[in-house]
Amino acid sequence: MKKLLGIVVLSLLLSGNAYAEVITLDCKFISGIESNDKYQTETKLFNEINKVVILDTKIKKIIQADYHYGGDDYFNGYSGWDSGTSNGQDSPWSETRIRWKSFSYADSNRKTLISMYSAEINRVSGQMKTSLLFKLPGNNDYYSLTENMYQCSKKDKLF
C-alpha cells in the first residue's frame, strides 16, 4: 500500500511540470515581400534569416523574439536615428494566436513614429507572419513595408 501511495504521489509531482514548459520555436522563412512607397516598388524576398522564438507556456509570456523587449509597456533604447524610445506590447494569448507589437519613436514624447513591427503566430498551423513598417528619412511621409511568412516548429532540446 505504501509503495502504491508513493507511486501516485510521485506521478502527481512529475505531471505538474508537463504544462510548465519553455518552448523554443525554430521558424523557417517561407516567403516575403518588401514594398517601397517612395519609389513605388514591390520586391519579392528570398533567403531571409530564420527566426527563433522562445515561449513560456505556463505564464503565457514571450521570453525572446525579434523586436520583443519583455512585453514591457515602455522601453528606453536606441531607435536607430536618435536616442529615442521604443514601446512594445503583448496581446493576450488566445487558443489560436500569439501576438506582439513594437513601436520606435524619434523623440521621447512619442510623436514621431520611425517604425512599427508586428508578429503573429498561428498556434494551429505553426505559421508566423511578421510585418515591419519603416518611415524613410526625409520631409515627406514615405514608408517601406516588409511582410514575411515563416513556418515554425518545436526545436529539439540539445541537452
Backbone as a chain_set.jsonl record, in Angstrom:
{"seq": "MKKLLGIVVLSLLLSGNAYAEVITLDCKFISGIESNDKYQTETKLFNEINKVVILDTKIKKIIQADYHYGGDDYFNGYSGWDSGTSNGQDSPWSETRIRWKSFSYADSNRKTLISMYSAEINRVSGQMKTSLLFKLPGNNDYYSLTENMYQCSKKDKLF", "coords": {"N": [[0.825, -1.198, 0.0], [1.974, 1.244, 0.797], [3.891, 1.551, -1.176], [2.304, 1.825, -3.467], [0.932, 4.194, -2.853], [3.144, 5.91, -2.745], [3.969, 5.824, -5.448], [1.76, 7.032, -6.682], [1.841, 9.64, -5.559], [4.381, 10.496, -6.45], [4.004, 10.407, -9.255], [2.041, 12.378, -9.536], [3.493, 14.655, -8.758], [5.434, 14.784, -10.799], [3.825, 15.083, -13.066], [2.844, 17.638, -12.872], [4.719, 19.351, -13.968], [4.426, 19.07, -16.651], [2.962, 20.974, -18.027], [4.295, 23.281, -17.475], [6.237, 24.492, -19.389], [9.009, 25.605, -21.201], [9.182, 26.587, -24.412], [11.0, 26.351, -27.384], [10.838, 27.745, -30.487], [11.644, 27.059, -33.796], [11.731, 28.938, -36.534], [11.298, 28.828, -39.894], [12.017, 30.603, -42.864], [9.545, 31.286, -45.295], [8.258, 32.936, -47.309], [8.335, 36.331, -48.613], [7.707, 39.886, -48.946], [8.761, 43.095, -49.978], [7.784, 46.374, -49.895], [8.044, 49.619, -51.26], [7.109, 52.791, -50.689], [8.006, 55.268, -51.586], [9.439, 54.876, -54.009], [7.615, 53.411, -55.351], [7.788, 50.563, -55.552], [7.817, 46.955, -55.467], [9.191, 44.179, -54.083], [10.012, 40.796, -54.249], [11.094, 38.71, -51.639], [13.903, 36.623, -50.94], [15.659, 33.982, -49.284], [15.72, 34.954, -46.574], [16.663, 35.504, -43.135], [16.258, 32.885, -40.8], [14.107, 32.652, -37.9], [14.049, 32.628, -34.282], [11.94, 31.862, -31.646], [11.138, 32.07, -28.263], [9.045, 30.726, -25.866], [7.123, 30.829, -22.835], [4.947, 28.657, -21.72], [3.493, 28.272, -19.405], [3.147, 30.694, -17.964], [2.238, 32.112, -20.041], [3.875, 33.864, -21.69], [6.093, 35.675, -23.772], [9.396, 34.973, -24.075], [11.693, 35.424, -25.633], [12.07, 37.058, -28.721], [12.175, 38.51, -32.031], [12.285, 42.047, -32.01], [11.052, 42.159, -29.542], [10.701, 43.232, -26.326], [10.522, 42.119, -23.751], [7.852, 42.497, -23.238], [7.213, 44.729, -21.851], [5.563, 47.829, -21.233], [6.927, 50.111, -21.802], [10.049, 50.962, -23.082], [13.285, 52.058, -22.88], [15.575, 52.831, -25.333], [17.851, 52.599, -28.119], [16.884, 54.113, -31.024], [17.783, 54.089, -33.63], [18.016, 56.338, -35.217], [18.137, 58.495, -33.486], [18.598, 59.018, -29.973], [15.998, 57.744, -28.968], [12.8, 56.402, -28.069], [11.328, 53.168, -27.474], [8.377, 51.265, -27.711], [6.724, 48.504, -26.583], [4.316, 45.858, -26.806], [2.449, 43.071, -25.66], [-0.158, 41.075, -26.887], [-2.942, 39.509, -25.285], [-2.738, 35.952, -25.027], [-4.464, 33.727, -27.182], [-6.493, 30.839, -27.896], [-5.761, 30.228, -30.454], [-3.869, 32.11, -31.392], [-0.791, 33.976, -30.977], [0.42, 37.127, -30.286], [2.481, 40.058, -30.806], [3.702, 43.453, -30.599], [5.774, 46.213, -31.6], [6.877, 49.538, -31.28], [8.824, 52.193, -32.542], [10.14, 55.351, -31.764], [11.199, 58.673, -32.678], [11.473, 60.621, -30.831], [11.176, 61.501, -27.327], [8.592, 62.132, -26.543], [6.928, 60.602, -28.022], [5.821, 61.264, -30.569], [6.842, 61.234, -33.161], [6.85, 58.73, -35.237], [9.004, 56.098, -36.065], [9.316, 53.364, -36.725], [7.258, 50.407, -36.978], [6.646, 47.268, -35.763], [5.111, 44.137, -36.108], [4.022, 40.911, -35.076], [2.658, 37.657, -35.482], [1.776, 34.505, -34.372], [0.303, 31.625, -35.553], [-1.228, 29.294, -33.666], [-2.285, 26.888, -34.424], [-1.561, 26.153, -37.093], [1.154, 26.726, -37.013], [2.364, 28.75, -38.398], [4.058, 31.864, -38.765], [3.527, 35.267, -39.104], [5.123, 38.218, -39.987], [5.529, 41.758, -39.851], [7.014, 44.742, -40.855], [6.973, 48.085, -40.694], [8.503, 50.887, -41.869], [9.527, 54.176, -41.552], [10.844, 56.218, -44.006], [13.745, 58.328, -44.075], [13.479, 61.903, -44.293], [11.54, 64.754, -45.489], [9.041, 64.142, -46.539], [6.32, 61.845, -46.021], [7.184, 58.896, -46.488], [7.129, 55.372, -46.752], [8.47, 52.135, -46.003], [7.571, 48.818, -46.331], [7.787, 45.626, -45.031], [6.829, 42.33, -45.301], [6.751, 39.128, -43.997], [6.568, 35.533, -44.07], [6.738, 32.671, -42.004], [7.45, 29.246, -41.19], [6.936, 27.625, -38.283], [8.368, 25.339, -35.971], [8.635, 23.098, -33.207], [11.633, 23.176, -31.491], [14.133, 20.764, -30.946], [15.5, 19.881, -27.787], [18.869, 20.422, -26.875], [20.343, 19.339, -24.78]], "CA": [[0.0, 0.0, 0.0], [2.861, 2.402, 0.853], [4.52, 1.684, -2.492], [1.284, 2.34, -4.377], [0.737, 5.594, -2.498], [4.363, 6.61, -3.177], [3.925, 5.939, -6.91], [0.729, 8.025, -7.008], [2.349, 10.965, -5.19], [5.48, 10.817, -7.357], [3.468, 10.691, -10.59], [1.377, 13.678, -9.487], [4.534, 15.681, -8.738], [6.055, 14.867, -12.122], [2.862, 15.52, -14.081], [2.64, 19.082, -12.746], [5.668, 20.059, -14.819], [4.138, 18.833, -18.063], [2.436, 22.192, -18.623], [5.234, 24.369, -17.205], [7.27, 24.202, -20.369], [9.573, 26.654, -22.034], [9.252, 26.033, -25.757], [11.794, 27.086, -28.369], [10.335, 27.541, -31.839], [12.56, 27.338, -34.897], [10.848, 29.424, -37.6], [11.991, 28.852, -41.176], [11.459, 31.571, -43.809], [8.791, 30.734, -46.427], [8.127, 33.942, -48.368], [8.297, 37.703, -48.139], [7.566, 40.98, -49.914], [9.132, 44.413, -49.489], [7.165, 47.44, -50.679], [8.61, 50.933, -51.001], [6.134, 53.803, -51.07], [8.677, 56.388, -52.261], [9.787, 54.503, -55.379], [6.509, 52.608, -55.877], [8.321, 49.252, -55.935], [7.479, 45.798, -54.654], [10.226, 43.191, -54.344], [9.846, 39.509, -53.578], [12.293, 38.419, -50.866], [14.394, 35.249, -50.915], [16.765, 33.696, -48.372], [15.729, 35.749, -45.351], [17.186, 34.794, -41.972], [15.273, 32.189, -39.983], [13.88, 33.275, -36.596], [13.866, 31.783, -33.107], [11.014, 32.435, -30.665], [11.097, 31.273, -27.043], [7.788, 30.977, -25.169], [6.839, 30.152, -21.574], [3.521, 28.343, -21.844], [2.807, 28.297, -18.105], [2.727, 32.061, -17.651], [1.801, 32.698, -21.316], [4.749, 35.005, -21.895], [7.145, 35.549, -24.767], [10.678, 35.204, -23.426], [12.609, 36.017, -26.606], [11.618, 37.126, -30.105], [12.602, 39.75, -32.686], [11.572, 43.269, -31.647], [10.293, 41.952, -28.313], [11.503, 43.752, -25.231], [9.997, 41.639, -22.478], [6.438, 42.798, -23.093], [7.005, 45.927, -21.049], [4.838, 48.872, -21.943], [7.812, 51.201, -22.155], [11.441, 50.52, -23.111], [14.209, 53.08, -23.365], [16.626, 52.214, -26.127], [18.355, 53.351, -29.26], [15.89, 53.936, -32.078], [18.396, 53.964, -34.94], [18.306, 57.678, -35.72], [18.415, 59.359, -32.357], [18.322, 58.266, -28.755], [14.563, 57.883, -28.743], [12.188, 55.382, -27.233], [10.595, 52.075, -28.086], [7.216, 50.867, -26.932], [6.313, 47.175, -27.007], [3.181, 45.322, -26.065], [1.974, 41.734, -25.991], [-1.598, 40.852, -26.804], [-3.225, 38.277, -24.533], [-2.733, 34.741, -25.854], [-5.747, 33.062, -27.388], [-6.321, 29.422, -28.218], [-5.231, 30.069, -31.808], [-2.878, 33.106, -31.804], [0.106, 34.694, -30.074], [0.767, 38.363, -30.999], [3.203, 41.132, -30.131], [3.981, 44.628, -31.425], [6.798, 47.115, -31.104], [6.877, 50.837, -31.944], [10.011, 53.005, -32.268], [9.876, 56.771, -31.95], [12.388, 59.508, -32.792], [11.532, 61.555, -29.715], [10.677, 60.933, -26.076], [7.15, 62.38, -26.361], [6.243, 59.593, -28.856], [5.027, 61.876, -31.634], [7.42, 60.951, -34.472], [6.997, 57.283, -35.38], [10.035, 55.669, -37.003], [8.997, 52.029, -37.232], [6.275, 49.608, -36.271], [6.825, 45.847, -36.039], [4.09, 43.276, -35.516], [4.195, 39.489, -35.372], [1.549, 36.808, -35.037], [1.981, 33.068, -34.583], [-0.908, 30.819, -35.557], [-0.916, 28.14, -32.826], [-2.804, 25.668, -35.047], [-0.745, 25.796, -38.265], [2.57, 26.95, -36.757], [2.896, 29.813, -39.254], [4.256, 33.171, -38.15], [3.525, 36.381, -40.045], [5.726, 39.417, -39.424], [5.361, 42.955, -40.669], [7.832, 45.856, -40.383], [6.698, 49.338, -41.384], [9.632, 51.757, -41.539], [9.444, 55.501, -42.166], [12.095, 56.603, -44.642], [14.146, 59.681, -43.67], [13.147, 62.997, -45.202], [10.393, 65.575, -45.112], [7.794, 63.502, -46.96], [5.986, 60.619, -45.294], [7.339, 57.694, -47.303], [7.275, 54.198, -45.91], [8.888, 50.853, -46.547], [6.847, 47.765, -45.625], [8.283, 44.272, -45.267], [5.962, 41.3, -44.733], [7.35, 37.81, -44.145], [5.887, 34.359, -43.524], [7.639, 31.648, -41.51], [6.847, 28.02, -40.672], [7.592, 27.358, -37.008], [8.246, 24.01, -35.39], [9.259, 22.982, -31.903], [13.042, 22.817, -31.617], [14.563, 19.756, -30.0], [16.452, 20.327, -26.781], [20.203, 19.896, -27.147], [20.82, 18.534, -23.644]], "C": [[0.871, 1.265, 0.0], [3.522, 2.642, -0.504], [3.539, 2.281, -3.504], [1.023, 3.818, -4.124], [1.94, 6.436, -2.924], [4.391, 6.821, -4.674], [2.917, 7.004, -7.332], [1.235, 9.435, -6.72], [3.459, 11.392, -6.144], [4.975, 11.154, -8.757], [2.725, 12.021, -10.623], [2.391, 14.818, -9.471], [5.171, 15.87, -10.11], [5.096, 15.378, -13.186], [2.582, 17.018, -14.006], [3.56, 19.883, -13.635], [5.391, 19.87, -16.303], [3.642, 20.104, -18.753], [3.366, 23.388, -18.411], [6.434, 24.204, -18.114], [7.711, 25.465, -21.087], [9.822, 26.03, -23.399], [10.091, 26.95, -26.637], [11.262, 26.725, -29.749], [11.406, 27.936, -32.846], [11.687, 27.688, -36.103], [11.645, 29.608, -38.881], [11.248, 29.776, -42.143], [10.765, 30.84, -44.966], [8.766, 31.728, -47.58], [8.1, 35.336, -47.76], [8.23, 38.701, -49.275], [7.996, 42.273, -49.24], [8.563, 45.453, -50.439], [7.778, 48.769, -50.27], [7.664, 51.975, -51.569], [6.768, 54.928, -51.895], [8.934, 56.076, -53.731], [8.717, 53.646, -56.053], [6.997, 51.249, -56.383], [7.829, 48.183, -54.975], [8.438, 44.681, -55.05], [9.923, 41.929, -53.563], [11.162, 39.151, -52.899], [12.609, 36.926, -50.901], [15.473, 35.146, -49.846], [16.848, 34.635, -47.18], [16.223, 34.873, -44.19], [16.039, 34.131, -41.211], [15.214, 32.824, -38.603], [13.765, 32.218, -35.504], [12.963, 32.538, -32.134], [10.985, 31.5, -29.462], [9.879, 31.702, -26.228], [7.755, 30.235, -23.841], [5.337, 29.908, -21.546], [2.777, 28.402, -20.518], [2.296, 29.694, -17.79], [2.271, 32.821, -18.899], [2.563, 33.991, -21.606], [5.772, 34.676, -22.972], [8.456, 35.894, -24.067], [11.643, 35.9, -24.383], [11.996, 35.943, -27.996], [12.144, 38.426, -30.697], [11.692, 40.9, -32.292], [10.684, 43.081, -30.428], [11.181, 42.316, -27.148], [10.914, 43.364, -23.881], [8.532, 41.946, -22.254], [6.159, 44.01, -22.256], [6.317, 46.981, -21.89], [5.775, 49.977, -22.423], [9.249, 50.727, -22.048], [12.291, 51.643, -23.651], [15.327, 52.399, -24.111], [17.05, 53.124, -27.258], [17.452, 53.078, -30.45], [16.501, 53.796, -33.457], [18.76, 55.312, -35.523], [18.763, 58.591, -34.599], [18.15, 58.545, -31.1], [16.865, 58.508, -28.37], [14.041, 56.765, -27.879], [11.536, 54.311, -28.079], [9.474, 51.679, -27.15], [6.784, 49.508, -27.441], [5.127, 46.705, -26.198], [2.827, 43.941, -26.589], [0.462, 41.737, -25.925], [-1.827, 39.602, -25.968], [-3.266, 37.08, -25.485], [-4.157, 34.225, -26.005], [-5.464, 31.59, -27.681], [-5.634, 29.237, -29.573], [-4.101, 31.026, -32.168], [-2.044, 33.641, -30.637], [0.592, 35.914, -30.854], [1.627, 39.271, -30.131], [3.516, 42.233, -31.128], [5.087, 45.442, -30.773], [6.763, 48.388, -31.939], [8.156, 51.57, -31.579], [9.709, 54.442, -32.641], [11.191, 57.532, -32.002], [12.539, 60.431, -31.593], [10.869, 60.94, -28.48], [9.186, 61.179, -25.847], [6.298, 61.515, -27.283], [5.359, 60.21, -29.931], [5.54, 61.532, -33.025], [7.726, 59.459, -34.566], [8.067, 56.973, -36.422], [9.683, 54.313, -37.595], [7.939, 51.364, -36.359], [6.456, 48.165, -36.714], [5.685, 45.084, -35.388], [4.345, 41.84, -35.957], [3.018, 38.719, -34.79], [1.872, 35.362, -35.384], [0.629, 32.385, -34.512], [-0.58, 29.526, -34.811], [-1.417, 26.832, -33.419], [-1.884, 25.231, -36.191], [0.755, 25.945, -38.031], [3.176, 28.034, -37.627], [2.986, 31.125, -38.485], [4.319, 34.215, -39.257], [4.117, 37.596, -39.344], [5.569, 40.57, -40.402], [6.19, 44.075, -40.037], [7.564, 47.056, -41.28], [7.743, 50.336, -40.92], [9.49, 53.071, -42.286], [10.814, 55.876, -42.722], [12.456, 58.035, -44.261], [13.807, 60.717, -44.732], [11.908, 63.731, -44.739], [9.066, 64.918, -45.461], [7.566, 62.225, -46.164], [6.003, 59.425, -46.237], [7.633, 56.522, -46.374], [7.777, 53.01, -46.717], [8.211, 49.785, -45.696], [7.425, 46.415, -46.022], [7.364, 43.296, -44.557], [6.565, 39.932, -45.039], [6.47, 36.738, -43.526], [6.94, 33.323, -43.15], [6.828, 30.427, -41.103], [7.631, 27.634, -39.425], [7.35, 25.924, -36.565], [9.025, 24.0, -34.083], [10.691, 22.466, -32.086], [13.388, 21.79, -30.555], [15.573, 20.321, -29.027], [17.797, 19.656, -27.043], [20.73, 19.041, -25.999], [19.782, 18.508, -22.553]], "O": [[0.566, 2.235, -0.694], [3.692, 3.784, -0.929], [3.91, 3.142, -4.302], [0.906, 4.603, -5.064], [1.771, 7.554, -3.41], [4.796, 7.887, -5.136], [3.189, 7.791, -8.238], [1.074, 10.331, -7.549], [3.473, 12.535, -6.601], [5.47, 12.094, -9.38], [2.77, 12.725, -11.632], [2.168, 15.846, -10.11], [5.417, 17.0, -10.531], [5.527, 16.048, -14.125], [2.125, 17.606, -14.986], [3.214, 20.998, -14.025], [6.075, 20.469, -17.132], [3.881, 20.287, -19.947], [3.235, 24.4, -19.1], [7.517, 23.823, -17.669], [6.894, 26.277, -21.519], [10.577, 25.066, -23.526], [9.915, 28.169, -26.634], [11.236, 25.556, -30.134], [11.996, 29.012, -32.755], [10.985, 26.826, -36.632], [12.552, 30.437, -38.949], [10.02, 29.743, -42.234], [11.318, 29.902, -45.542], [9.195, 31.414, -48.691], [7.875, 35.506, -46.561], [8.632, 38.42, -50.404], [7.652, 42.529, -48.086], [8.825, 45.419, -51.641], [8.007, 49.021, -49.087], [7.443, 52.037, -52.778], [6.133, 55.473, -52.798], [8.68, 56.91, -54.6], [8.891, 53.208, -57.19], [6.667, 50.835, -57.494], [7.475, 48.463, -53.829], [8.49, 44.284, -56.214], [9.617, 41.977, -52.372], [12.227, 39.271, -53.505], [11.713, 36.082, -50.892], [16.132, 36.14, -49.54], [17.94, 35.069, -46.812], [16.196, 33.645, -44.274], [14.986, 34.734, -41.004], [16.173, 33.47, -38.179], [13.427, 31.064, -35.77], [13.197, 33.71, -31.839], [10.827, 30.288, -29.613], [9.7, 32.884, -25.935], [8.296, 29.135, -23.729], [4.551, 30.839, -21.371], [1.557, 28.565, -20.502], [1.143, 29.862, -17.394], [1.959, 34.01, -18.835], [1.972, 35.062, -21.748], [6.254, 33.547, -23.07], [8.603, 36.99, -23.526], [12.329, 36.848, -24.001], [11.47, 34.907, -28.402], [12.517, 39.34, -29.962], [10.472, 40.746, -32.245], [9.671, 43.766, -30.288], [12.279, 41.781, -26.997], [10.823, 44.192, -22.975], [8.012, 41.677, -21.171], [5.001, 44.311, -21.966], [6.471, 47.019, -23.111], [5.441, 50.703, -23.359], [9.634, 50.149, -21.032], [12.052, 52.133, -24.754], [15.964, 51.487, -23.585], [16.643, 54.283, -27.328], [17.277, 51.924, -30.842], [15.795, 53.413, -34.39], [19.737, 55.412, -36.265], [19.694, 59.378, -34.776], [17.534, 57.483, -31.173], [16.557, 59.371, -27.548], [14.77, 56.233, -27.041], [11.231, 54.523, -29.252], [9.618, 51.754, -25.93], [6.499, 49.367, -28.631], [4.949, 47.102, -25.046], [2.894, 43.674, -27.788], [-0.13, 42.327, -25.022], [-0.972, 38.717, -25.948], [-3.766, 37.183, -26.605], [-4.953, 34.283, -25.068], [-4.309, 31.166, -27.706], [-4.999, 28.21, -29.814], [-3.416, 30.792, -33.164], [-2.505, 33.746, -29.5], [1.117, 35.77, -31.958], [1.528, 39.266, -28.904], [3.588, 41.997, -32.334], [5.306, 45.372, -29.564], [6.636, 48.329, -33.162], [8.543, 51.572, -30.411], [9.11, 54.723, -33.679], [12.189, 57.089, -31.434], [13.622, 60.969, -31.36], [10.101, 59.983, -28.584], [8.576, 60.491, -25.029], [5.078, 61.672, -27.325], [4.256, 59.722, -30.176], [4.764, 61.533, -33.981], [8.735, 58.987, -34.041], [8.044, 57.517, -37.526], [9.741, 54.124, -38.81], [7.753, 51.701, -35.19], [6.424, 47.872, -37.909], [5.33, 45.354, -34.24], [4.82, 41.59, -37.065], [2.462, 39.08, -33.753], [2.195, 35.034, -36.525], [-0.106, 32.542, -33.537], [0.253, 28.744, -35.268], [-1.014, 25.763, -32.962], [-1.474, 24.071, -36.249], [1.552, 25.358, -38.763], [4.391, 28.227, -37.602], [2.122, 31.454, -37.671], [5.067, 34.068, -40.223], [3.684, 37.968, -38.253], [5.487, 40.377, -41.615], [6.087, 44.331, -38.837], [7.884, 47.046, -42.469], [7.864, 50.606, -39.725], [9.348, 53.084, -43.509], [11.815, 55.855, -42.005], [11.566, 58.876, -44.135], [13.847, 60.43, -45.929], [11.301, 63.379, -43.728], [8.074, 65.113, -44.759], [8.516, 61.601, -45.691], [4.957, 58.995, -46.725], [8.298, 56.67, -45.349], [7.547, 52.895, -47.92], [8.272, 49.843, -44.468], [7.537, 46.101, -47.207], [7.14, 43.413, -43.352], [6.855, 39.614, -46.193], [5.722, 36.996, -42.583], [7.911, 33.118, -43.879], [5.665, 30.546, -40.717], [8.827, 27.352, -39.49], [6.268, 25.37, -36.761], [9.95, 24.788, -33.883], [10.923, 21.454, -32.747], [12.988, 21.925, -29.398], [16.407, 21.147, -29.397], [17.858, 18.476, -27.387], [21.495, 18.106, -26.235], [19.994, 17.883, -21.513]]}, "num_chains": 1, "name": "protein.A"}
